[in-house]
Amino acid sequence: MRFRNNTNTLTKYFIYAILLPLLLAGCSTASEEKMEAEVGSSMENTETISEQQQNSEQEDADVQELKERCREIALCCQDLFFDAETEETDNFPNSTLLTQAAIDRIEDKLANAGYPVINCDSKYPSYLENAEGLSEFWNCVNCNEAAQQEIVTVSSYGRLYYYIFQYINGEQK
């Protein structure tokens, strides 16, 4: 009987000796495949991060360009804003509005400088001066071509608003 126990023990060791290398080989193959998948995924993530960084840098450059354009427009009529006549408003205490004459002078200066300006008057409907560019913009959009259109408007509260419409790669921006 003692011999039989040794046989069972030897058989168990034999089975373990055969299964253990097979299990380890299977685990290492799985981990190599997993590692290759992780490396591939990591490379894709690196490419995505690189693309995002490039997009972010492009967006930063676009924002800087917009800021510069806004400064340029503001400097064009800065003197008129500082010297503009104001009047008290009935609706908001301690607030002043630019007079219509002051707004008209600012709009005229911007229009003469070539900026497309929305001419605003409380008595009449607003309209776009120098509107030729808007017509060209819509023609380009209809032909699915890249286009850009700027519009400037002056608020009675003494604010300048700058709008830019862009159509790039078939998408409105």
LINMOZI-V804954 format. One record per pair of residues at least 6 apart in sequence whose C-alpha atoms are under 6 Angstrom apart, sorted by sequence separation. I is the first residue (numbers start at 1). J is the second residue. D is the distance in Angstrom with one decimal. If there is no record, write none. Layout:
# LINMOZI-V804954
I | J | D
I | J | D
This chain:
# LINMOZI-V804954
111 | 117 | 6.0
120 | 126 | 4.7
154 | 160 | 4.7
166 | 172 | 5.9
167 | 173 | 5.9
89 | 96 | 5.5
119 | 126 | 5.4
153 | 160 | 5.9
166 | 173 | 5.2
88 | 96 | 4.6
119 | 127 | 5.3
153 | 161 | 5.2
87 | 96 | 5.4
118 | 127 | 5.4
152 | 161 | 5.6
86 | 96 | 6.0
87 | 97 | 5.3
118 | 128 | 4.3
137 | 147 | 5.6
152 | 162 | 4.7
86 | 97 | 5.3
117 | 128 | 5.7
151 | 162 | 5.9
86 | 98 | 4.4
117 | 129 | 5.2
151 | 163 | 5.0
85 | 98 | 6.0
86 | 99 | 5.3
116 | 129 | 5.6
150 | 163 | 5.6
85 | 99 | 5.9
116 | 130 | 4.9
150 | 164 | 4.4
149 | 164 | 5.6
149 | 165 | 5.0
148 | 165 | 5.5
84 | 102 | 5.3
148 | 166 | 4.4
147 | 166 | 5.8
147 | 167 | 5.1
146 | 167 | 5.3
146 | 168 | 4.7
144 | 170 | 5.8
117 | 151 | 5.8
116 | 151 | 5.1
117 | 152 | 4.8
118 | 153 | 5.1
117 | 153 | 5.6
98 | 156 | 5.1
97 | 156 | 5.4
97 | 157 | 4.9
